[in-house]
Amino acid sequence: MEGEVWGCSSREDSDDEAFLQNSDEEEHHFSSGSLPKLQFRSVKSKACWNDEMEMGEVIEKKGKLWVTTGIVRSGKTYSSIEETLYLMELGALHLLDNCDTCISLTDIYRKIAGRNDGCCWELFDVYRHLKSLGYIVGRHGVAWSLKGSKSDHKPVALEGSKDELSINELFSELQINELRPDFDVYLPNNRFRKSSPGDPSFLLHLSRGDPPSRAEIEVLERQCSGIPLKISVVEDGRISFFSFDKVELPVLP
């Protein structure tokens, strides 16, 4: 099995609205080796943070960022913790608690830093890096929308009317130490739609600790249903991506 470095770096208004890749809604403002440069906007979306779900429920959407951000259930849009933090860093989201009190960036940073499952800081680093390059990124195994998906790559769909409970149960099952892909990643696409996203360009797994063994990579590949797999490693703020090809080694006499 032979590794190939794919890349490295340091550190809706409606369900069917087209995504404008080069619009002013999302500045690719992360410079190599630097902390994010916070953006200041006069118009922001609003979301209410749900501690039980560990997600934001969007109550007011502004701009086109939501075309490729958040999952849709029964007409509501929910943002994962990495999506919420990313939008807050862009200056595109005003986050409130249940008492309508503003939640700061520092509060969300602490939530990620203290997590033992779901989204850790390294996973957010990878998410932020891919988003800053224009990729469309979603949690693996979580459907963008329950409407009209015809993809052969079938993420888990949430059934029933109790969406908040279903979403909570689904995300709580995504354990950080579980050997599985973390993200579905799509190339920049101005025709992307949550109702018909198609197959991702590749699946991404964040390697926690030591790089995965050959046996672990084979386990991950079996979960990919033919979709390319890439491995991400974060070390000392440096984000690297790898892909692997199978090779035949000569048999010694």
C-alpha positions as CSV (number, residue, x, y, z in Angstrom):
1,M,0.0,0.0,0.0
2,E,1.6,3.2,-1.2
3,G,0.9,6.7,0.2
4,E,0.5,9.8,-1.9
5,V,0.4,13.3,-0.4
6,W,-2.7,14.9,-1.8
7,G,-2.2,18.3,-0.3
8,C,-0.9,20.0,2.8
9,S,-1.2,23.3,4.6
10,S,-0.6,25.1,7.9
11,R,-3.0,25.6,9.9
12,E,-30.3,28.2,2.4
13,D,-32.2,30.5,1.6
14,S,-34.0,27.5,0.0
15,D,-33.0,23.9,-0.3
16,D,-32.5,24.3,-4.0
17,E,-30.8,27.7,-4.3
18,A,-27.6,27.6,-6.4
19,F,-24.3,28.2,-4.6
20,L,-22.2,31.0,-5.9
21,Q,-18.7,29.9,-5.4
22,N,-17.0,33.2,-6.0
23,S,-19.6,35.4,-4.3
24,D,-18.7,37.8,-1.5
25,E,-20.6,35.7,0.9
26,E,-17.6,33.6,1.8
27,E,-14.1,35.1,1.8
28,H,-11.3,32.6,1.6
29,H,-9.4,34.6,4.2
30,F,-7.2,32.0,6.0
31,S,-3.5,32.6,5.5
32,S,-0.9,29.9,6.0
33,G,0.1,29.5,9.6
34,S,-2.3,32.2,10.9
35,L,-5.4,32.4,13.1
36,P,-8.6,33.2,11.2
37,K,-9.1,36.9,10.4
38,L,-12.5,37.7,11.9
39,Q,-14.9,39.3,9.5
40,F,-17.4,42.1,10.4
41,R,-20.7,42.2,8.6
42,S,-23.7,44.4,8.9
43,V,-26.1,41.5,8.0
44,K,-25.8,38.2,9.9
45,S,-27.8,35.1,10.2
46,K,-29.1,34.1,13.6
47,A,-29.2,30.7,15.3
48,C,-30.1,29.4,18.7
49,W,-27.7,27.0,20.3
50,N,-29.2,23.7,21.6
51,D,-26.9,22.2,24.3
52,E,-28.7,18.8,24.2
53,M,-28.3,18.5,20.4
54,E,-25.0,20.3,20.4
55,M,-26.1,22.1,17.3
56,G,-27.5,25.5,16.3
57,E,-31.1,25.8,15.1
58,V,-31.1,28.6,12.5
59,I,-33.9,31.1,13.1
60,E,-32.9,33.7,10.5
61,K,-30.9,33.0,7.4
62,K,-29.0,35.7,5.5
63,G,-27.0,35.2,2.3
64,K,-26.1,32.1,0.3
65,L,-23.8,30.3,2.7
66,W,-26.7,28.1,3.8
67,V,-26.9,26.5,0.4
68,T,-23.9,24.4,1.4
69,T,-24.1,24.6,5.2
70,G,-26.4,22.9,7.7
71,I,-28.9,20.0,7.4
72,V,-32.6,20.5,6.7
73,R,-35.3,18.7,8.6
74,S,-39.0,19.5,8.3
75,G,-38.3,23.0,7.0
76,K,-35.7,23.8,9.7
77,T,-32.0,24.2,9.2
78,Y,-29.5,22.9,11.9
79,S,-25.8,23.6,11.9
80,S,-23.2,21.3,13.5
81,I,-20.7,22.7,15.9
82,E,-18.0,23.0,13.3
83,E,-20.4,24.8,10.8
84,T,-21.5,27.1,13.6
85,L,-18.0,28.0,14.6
86,Y,-16.8,28.5,11.0
87,L,-19.7,30.9,10.3
88,M,-19.0,32.8,13.5
89,E,-15.4,33.2,12.4
90,L,-16.6,34.5,9.1
91,G,-18.7,37.1,11.0
92,A,-21.8,35.6,9.2
93,L,-23.6,34.2,12.3
94,H,-25.0,35.6,15.5
95,L,-25.4,32.8,18.0
96,L,-27.8,33.0,21.0
97,D,-28.6,30.7,23.9
98,N,-32.1,29.8,25.1
99,C,-32.3,33.1,27.0
100,D,-31.5,35.2,23.9
101,T,-28.0,36.0,25.3
102,C,-25.2,36.2,22.8
103,I,-22.8,33.3,22.8
104,S,-19.2,34.4,22.1
105,L,-16.5,32.8,19.9
106,T,-14.6,32.0,23.0
107,D,-17.5,30.0,24.4
108,I,-17.7,27.9,21.2
109,Y,-13.9,27.4,21.2
110,R,-14.2,26.0,24.7
111,K,-17.0,23.6,23.7
112,I,-14.8,22.1,20.9
113,A,-11.7,22.0,23.0
114,G,-13.4,20.1,25.8
115,R,-15.1,17.5,23.6
116,N,-14.3,13.8,23.7
117,D,-16.5,12.8,20.9
118,G,-18.1,14.2,17.8
119,C,-16.0,17.2,16.7
120,C,-12.6,17.8,18.2
121,W,-10.3,20.8,17.5
122,E,-8.2,18.9,14.9
123,L,-11.4,17.9,13.0
124,F,-12.5,21.6,13.0
125,D,-9.1,22.6,11.7
126,V,-9.5,20.2,8.8
127,Y,-13.1,21.4,8.2
128,R,-12.1,25.1,8.2
129,H,-9.2,24.4,5.8
130,L,-11.3,22.6,3.3
131,K,-14.0,25.2,3.5
132,S,-11.5,28.0,3.0
133,L,-10.4,26.4,-0.2
134,G,-14.0,26.3,-1.5
135,Y,-14.9,22.6,-0.9
136,I,-18.4,21.6,0.2
137,V,-18.1,19.6,3.4
138,G,-20.7,17.7,5.3
139,R,-20.7,15.1,8.1
140,H,-20.4,11.6,6.8
141,G,-23.5,9.5,7.4
142,V,-25.8,12.5,7.9
143,A,-28.1,13.4,5.0
144,W,-28.2,17.0,3.9
145,S,-31.9,16.8,3.3
146,L,-34.6,14.1,3.3
147,K,-36.1,15.4,0.1
148,G,-35.4,13.7,-3.2
149,S,-32.0,12.1,-2.7
150,K,-31.2,9.7,-5.5
151,S,-27.5,9.2,-4.9
152,D,-26.0,5.7,-4.8
153,H,-24.1,6.9,-1.8
154,K,-26.8,6.8,0.8
155,P,-26.2,8.7,4.1
156,V,-28.3,7.9,7.1
157,A,-31.8,9.4,6.8
158,L,-33.6,10.6,9.9
159,E,-37.2,9.3,10.1
160,G,-40.1,10.3,12.2
161,S,-41.6,13.7,13.3
162,K,-39.3,14.2,16.3
163,D,-36.4,15.7,14.3
164,E,-34.5,17.2,17.2
165,L,-34.5,13.8,19.0
166,S,-33.5,12.0,15.9
167,I,-30.7,14.4,15.0
168,N,-29.4,14.2,18.6
169,E,-29.4,10.4,18.6
170,L,-27.6,10.3,15.2
171,F,-24.8,12.8,16.1
172,S,-24.3,11.2,19.5
173,E,-23.5,7.9,17.7
174,L,-20.6,9.6,15.8
175,Q,-17.9,8.7,18.3
176,I,-14.5,10.3,17.9
177,N,-12.6,7.1,18.2
178,E,-14.8,5.1,15.9
179,L,-13.0,3.9,12.7
180,R,-15.1,5.6,10.1
181,P,-15.0,8.4,7.6
182,D,-15.6,11.8,9.1
183,F,-16.6,14.0,6.2
184,D,-18.2,13.8,2.8
185,V,-16.3,16.3,0.6
186,Y,-17.6,17.8,-2.7
187,L,-15.6,19.8,-5.2
188,P,-16.7,23.5,-5.5
189,N,-20.0,23.4,-7.5
190,N,-22.3,26.3,-8.2
191,R,-25.1,23.9,-8.9
192,F,-24.9,22.1,-5.6
193,R,-28.3,21.3,-4.0
194,K,-28.9,19.6,-0.6
195,S,-31.9,17.8,-2.1
196,S,-29.7,16.1,-4.7
197,P,-26.1,16.4,-3.7
198,G,-24.9,13.3,-5.7
199,D,-21.9,11.3,-4.6
200,P,-19.1,13.1,-2.8
201,S,-15.8,13.6,-4.6
202,F,-14.1,11.8,-1.7
203,L,-14.5,10.7,1.9
204,L,-12.2,12.1,4.5
205,H,-11.0,10.4,7.7
206,L,-9.0,12.3,10.4
207,S,-6.3,10.1,11.8
208,R,-6.2,10.5,15.6
209,G,-2.8,9.8,17.0
210,D,-0.7,7.4,15.0
211,P,-1.4,7.1,11.3
212,P,-3.8,4.2,10.5
213,S,-2.4,0.8,9.8
214,R,-2.9,-1.0,6.5
215,A,-5.7,-3.1,8.1
216,E,-7.4,0.0,9.4
217,I,-7.2,1.7,6.0
218,E,-8.8,-1.5,4.4
219,V,-11.6,-1.3,7.0
220,L,-12.2,2.4,6.1
221,E,-12.1,1.6,2.3
222,R,-14.8,-1.0,2.7
223,Q,-17.1,1.6,4.1
224,C,-16.6,3.9,1.1
225,S,-18.6,2.0,-1.5
226,G,-16.1,2.8,-4.3
227,I,-15.8,6.5,-3.4
228,P,-12.1,7.6,-3.0
229,L,-10.8,7.8,0.6
230,K,-8.3,10.4,1.9
231,I,-6.7,10.5,5.2
232,S,-6.0,13.7,7.1
233,V,-3.3,14.2,9.7
234,V,-3.0,17.3,11.9
235,E,0.3,17.7,13.7
236,D,1.6,20.9,15.3
237,G,-0.9,23.0,13.4
238,R,0.1,21.4,10.0
239,I,-2.7,19.8,8.1
240,S,-1.7,17.0,5.6
241,F,-3.9,14.9,3.3
242,F,-2.9,11.5,2.0
243,S,-4.4,9.0,-0.4
244,F,-3.3,5.4,-0.9
245,D,-2.9,3.0,-3.8
246,K,-2.7,-0.7,-3.6
247,V,0.5,-2.2,-5.0
248,E,1.8,-5.7,-5.4
249,L,5.1,-6.4,-3.6
250,P,7.5,-8.9,-5.0
251,V,7.7,-12.3,-3.2
252,L,11.2,-13.0,-2.1
253,P,12.5,-16.5,-3.0
